[in-house]
Amino acid sequence: MEKNYRIIKEAVPFILEKHATAIYSLETWNSIGIDIKALEEVKPAFVSYGIKSGERSTDLSGWDKENGAKCCFTITFPSMQHQEYDKFSKGRMIRELMNKIQNNIDYFYQQYHGDYLNI
């Protein structure tokens, strides 16, 4: 299985914004000209920003007056086998994962609004 990498936190201010949330193979990062010292390996299961909608296209986020902001993420489990996926995606385990993600979103949103509104 090919390893994936992302920019380390300390290097984010020095790279193009479009690469700040990107997860690529080492070969791709090399082709962009990013030094390996600016990268960290992504764990086998990872969250990436956006939902791939074509070979060269990704839906990242959007905003509209009626619904507010929408941010898209993809959770990748590269080593999961079909039987595991079948069991995971139907019922309790996916619900538990969604609940844990929701708790983190609630906490983040509360912190954001507290900071943003100076509460």
Backbone as a ProteinNet text record, in pm:
[ID]
protein_1_A
[PRIMARY]
MEKNYRIIKEAVPFILEKHATAIYSLETWNSIGIDIKALEEVKPAFVSYGIKSGERSTDLSGWDKENGAKCCFTITFPSMQHQEYDKFSKGRMIRELMNKIQNNIDYFYQQYHGDYLNI
[TERTIARY]
83.6	0	89.2	60.5	137.3	107.5	211.9	196.3	153.8	79.3	35.1	93.3	106.4	168.9	89.8	107.7	51.6	156.8	132.5	223.6	219.6	337.4	339.5	287	233.3	171	265	391	487	514.6	493.7	523.9	404.3	286	164.7	173.9	222.5	228	317.5	404.4	502.9	469.7	356	319.5	190.9	161.7	37.5	-81.6	-179.8	-296.8	-366.8	-369.7	-439.1	-375.2	-249.5	-182.1	-192.1	-247.3	-251.8	-331.9	-433.7	-517.2	-499.4	-407.2	-390.2	-320.7	-358.4	-292.7	-254.9	-122.4	-70.5	33.8	69.8	182.3	311.5	419.8	549.5	590.4	559.9	590.7	521.8	395.7	322.3	382	411.5	472.9	606.6	685.4	814	793.3	691.8	665.2	621.4	563.2	522.4	642	746.6	866.8	867.9	790.5	786.1	888.9	974	1079	1017.3	1074.5	1023.5	1024.6	1112.1	1116.5	990.8	915.9	793.7	670.3	693.1	582.6	577.9	458.3	440.8	353.3	381.9	304.8	164.3	66.9	-72.4	-97.7	-165.6	-196.1	-282.4	-285.6	-360.2	-508.2	-575.1	-711.2	-699.1	-754.9	-736.7	-857.2	-864.9	-968.8	-903.4	-967.2	-918.1	-1029.3	-988.8	-1083.2	-1136.9	-1267.1	-1331.2	-1378.3	-1460.7	-1511.4	-1476.1	-1397.4	-1353.4	-1475.1	-1488.2	-1603.5	-1563.4	-1440.3	-1388.2	-1239.5	-1176.2	-1033.3	-952.1	-991.8	-916	-1003.2	-1110.8	-1203.8	-1244.2	-1256.3	-1297.3	-1394.9	-1507.2	-1600.5	-1547.5	-1517.8	-1459.2	-1561.5	-1628.4	-1723.5	-1812.2	-1907.9	-1997.6	-2079	-2147	-2229.7	-2350.4	-2466.1	-2584	-2665.2	-2745.2	-2820.4	-2913	-2974	-3072.8	-3011.4	-2899.5	-2842.2	-2709.4	-2650.7	-2521.6	-2407.5	-2306.7	-2185	-2192.9	-2127.5	-2114	-1967.7	-1906.7	-1768.8	-1769.9	-1706.5	-1706.3	-1574.5	-1586.2	-1469.7	-1488.6	-1378.6	-1380.4	-1296.6	-1351.1	-1276.2	-1232.3	-1102.5	-1048.3	-991.2	-1034.1	-983	-922.4	-799.7	-744.6	-726.8	-709	-683.9	-810.3	-925.2	-1049.4	-1091.1	-1118.3	-1163.7	-1314.8	-1363.9	-1504.8	-1596.3	-1566.4	-1650.7	-1653.9	-1538.5	-1532.2	-1615.8	-1601	-1676.3	-1825.5	-1867.6	-2009.1	-2065	-1992.2	-2034.7	-2028.3	-1921.2	-1898.7	-2004.7	-2036.1	-2122.5	-2270.5	-2307.6	-2449.2	-2474.3	-2512.7	-2557.7	-2469.6	-2447.3	-2392.8	-2256.8	-2163.2	-2027.7	-2026.1	-2097.9	-2098.7	-2170.1	-2272.2	-2343.6	-2252.2	-2174.1	-2080.3	-1976.8	-1925.6	-1829	-1892.8	-2012.9	-2082.6	-2104.6	-2140.3	-2160.4	-2031	-1919.2	-1790.4	-1750.4	-1772.2	-1742.6	-1831.9	-1960.8	-2054.7	-2012.8	-1967.3	-1920.2	-1803.9	-1712	-1598.5	-1642.8	-1737	-1788.9	-1858.9	-1939.9	-2009.2	-1909.4	-1804.3	-1701.4	-1630.8	-1590.5	-1522	-1610.5	-1736	-1829.1	-1849.8	-1862	-1877.3	-1752.5	-1634.1	-1509.3	-1497.7	-1532.7	-1524.9	-1614.2	-1738.6	-1831.6	-1792	-1737.4	-1689.1	-1575.7	-1480.2	-1367.6	-1412.5	-1496.7	-1542.7	-1627	-1712.2	-1799.7	-1740.5	-1617.6	-1550.5	-1634.6	-1691.3	-1774.3	-1686.7
-117	0	124.8	217	340.2	432.4	493	585.6	721.7	793.9	928.6	1027.2	1151.9	1255.5	1385.2	1469.8	1604.6	1700.2	1828.2	1931.6	1936.1	1947	1961.1	2099.8	2109.1	2232.6	2353.1	2334.5	2445.1	2497.7	2415.1	2455.5	2517.7	2502.3	2551.1	2698.3	2788.8	2930.6	2959.5	2865.4	2889.8	2824.9	2758.8	2690.1	2750.7	2718.3	2764.6	2712.6	2797.6	2762.3	2636	2615.3	2498.1	2366.5	2370.6	2249.2	2227.3	2324.2	2317.3	2197.8	2157.2	2044.7	1921.1	1928.3	1819	1698.2	1581.2	1455.7	1388.2	1370.6	1314	1207	1133.9	1040.6	1122.9	1060.4	1127.1	1170.3	1086.4	1118.2	1248.2	1264.5	1386	1507.9	1496	1608.2	1645.4	1545.5	1571.9	1646.5	1607.3	1673.1	1818.6	1850.4	1987.7	2068.5	1998.4	2065.9	2087.4	2007.7	2019.2	1925	1979.6	1903.3	1803.8	1686.6	1582	1627.2	1721	1772.1	1850.1	1894.6	1970.3	1879.1	1747.4	1651.7	1561.3	1511.2	1406.4	1298	1175.3	1063	1065.2	1034.9	1027.5	884.8	872.7	740.3	662	528.3	444.8	484.1	521.6	574.8	725	801.8	945.9	1021	1147.7	1238.7	1334.2	1353	1451.7	1551.3	1668.7	1776.2	1758.5	1751.9	1740.7	1600.1	1593.6	1466.8	1463.6	1365.5	1356	1336.9	1425.3	1418.7	1392.3	1362.2	1331.7	1309.8	1275.5	1247.4	1368.3	1486.2	1606.8	1709.5	1664.7	1758.2	1710.5	1806.1	1775.6	1882.1	1839.1	1931.7	1959.7	2085.9	2120.3	2177	2282.3	2347.5	2440.5	2495.6	2589.7	2665.6	2768.5	2848.5	2894.9	2895	2959.3	3022.5	3119.6	3202.3	3120.2	3017.7	2939.6	2835.3	2774.9	2663.3	2693.8	2809.4	2842.2	2768.7	2733.6	2673	2520.7	2462.8	2317	2289	2204	2161.2	2010	1964.7	1822.3	1757.5	1639.1	1561.7	1417	1347.9	1205.9	1132.2	1025.5	939.5	818.5	789.8	679.5	572.5	449.9	332.4	240.2	266.2	194	43.6	-3.5	-146.8	-226.4	-160.5	-229.5	-325.9	-448.8	-550.9	-538	-599.2	-587.1	-634.2	-747.3	-798.4	-700.5	-643.6	-545	-422.7	-376.5	-259.6	-285.7	-401.4	-436.7	-429.2	-486.1	-484.1	-341.5	-270	-135.2	-37	-41.9	59.6	41	-71	-97.5	-99.5	15.2	13.1	74.5	-3.1	47.7	115.7	55	112.7	248	258.9	386.9	492.8	452.2	545.8	594	504.1	542.4	641.2	614.2	704.7	841.3	843.1	969.4	1046.6	977.5	1043.7	1106.5	1035.3	1089.4	1210.7	1202.5	1316.4	1434.1	1407.6	1514	1582.6	1504.6	1564.2	1658.9	1619.9	1707.2	1831.1	1815.7	1930.9	2027.3	1973.8	2058.9	2138.5	2070.3	2136.7	2244.4	2211.2	2306.4	2427.4	2403.8	2511.7	2603.8	2544.9	2623.9	2709.2	2651.1	2724.8	2835.9	2804.6	2903.2	3021.8	2994.6	3104	3181.2	3113.1	3182.8	3277.5	3229.1	3313.2	3424.1	3387.6	3481.1	3592.4	3556.9	3654.6	3711.3	3666.9	3709.5	3683.3	3565.2	3527.2	3462.5
0	0	0	-88.8	-99.6	18.3	73.5	185	132.8	216.3	183	282.6	238.6	319	310.1	413.1	413.7	467.8	448.7	496.2	649	712.5	857.9	895.6	1014.3	1062.5	1049.2	1084.1	1082.2	941.1	840.3	702.3	630.3	685.4	617.1	578.3	664.4	624.7	504.2	469.4	363.9	229.9	221.4	96.7	40.1	-84.5	-144.9	-65.3	-46.2	34.7	-15.6	-146.1	-201.3	-158	-111.3	-66	84.6	157.5	304.1	355.6	284.3	328.3	240.2	145.3	49.3	111.2	64.1	100	-30.9	-50	-174.1	-143.4	-247.9	-238.8	-236.5	-193.4	-190.7	-331.7	-429	-569.8	-612.6	-575.8	-612.7	-544.7	-414.4	-343.9	-407.8	-446	-511.4	-642.9	-718.6	-847.4	-829.4	-714.4	-683.5	-635.2	-589	-540.9	-390.1	-316.5	-170.8	-109.4	-23.7	43.1	141.7	151.7	240.8	387.1	423.8	561.3	597.4	496.3	519.6	525.4	521.3	514.5	636.3	662.6	762.5	702	741.8	689.9	750.2	667.2	712	759.1	871.2	926	827.4	841.9	747.2	730.1	836.4	823.9	842.2	748	756.6	702	742.9	696.2	598	483.5	387.5	357.7	317	288.1	147.6	135.4	5.9	-25.4	-128.4	-179.7	-327.3	-366.5	-505.8	-595.2	-694.1	-783.5	-927.6	-949.4	-1081.9	-1069.7	-1179.4	-1172.1	-1126.9	-1168.5	-1132.9	-1061.6	-999	-936.7	-797.5	-705.3	-569.5	-522.6	-463.2	-399.9	-260.4	-229.5	-101.3	-4.2	-44.8	44.2	-35.8	34	-31.3	72.3	26.2	114.6	36.7	103.7	46	157.4	118.7	213.2	302.8	248.7	323	415.5	375.2	451.6	518.6	493.5	553.1	484.7	563.7	509.8	508	408.1	395.1	366.5	448.8	426.8	406.5	302	268.5	311	369.3	411	367.3	350.3	317	420.5	474.4	565.6	485.6	487.6	409	502.1	478.6	549.1	442.9	399.3	285.1	303.9	426.4	445.5	478.8	481.3	517.1	405.8	443.3	348.9	326.7	220.6	185	297.4	359.3	468.1	584.8	617.1	724.8	688.9	565	519.8	529	484.6	486.1	628.3	723.4	862.9	919	889	940.1	891.7	764.2	703.6	733.4	791.5	819	968.8	1022.6	1159.9	1264	1370.1	1495.5	1482	1412.7	1406.1	1335.1	1224.4	1152.1	1235.9	1307	1394.9	1507.8	1567.2	1672.2	1618.4	1499	1437.7	1413.7	1360.7	1335.4	1465.4	1573.1	1702.4	1753.1	1739.4	1783.9	1700.4	1570.5	1483.3	1520.7	1543.9	1580.4	1709.7	1808.7	1934.8	1910.1	1823.3	1791	1714.8	1625.3	1551	1645.9	1736.6	1834.5	1917.9	1965.9	2046.1	1964.5	1842.8	1755.7	1728	1695.4	1661.5	1781	1899.6	2021.2	2045.5	2028.9	2045.6	1941.6	1818.1	1709.4	1739.8	1775.5	1803.3	1927.3	2027.2	2145.6	2112.3	2032.5	1990.7	1896.1	1801.9	1699	1760.9	1854.9	1917.6	2046.8	2079.4	2202.3	2327	2332.4	2447.3	2552.3
[MASK]
+++++++++++++++++++++++++++++++++++++++++++++++++++++++++++++++++++++++++++++++++++++++++++++++++++++++++++++++++++++++

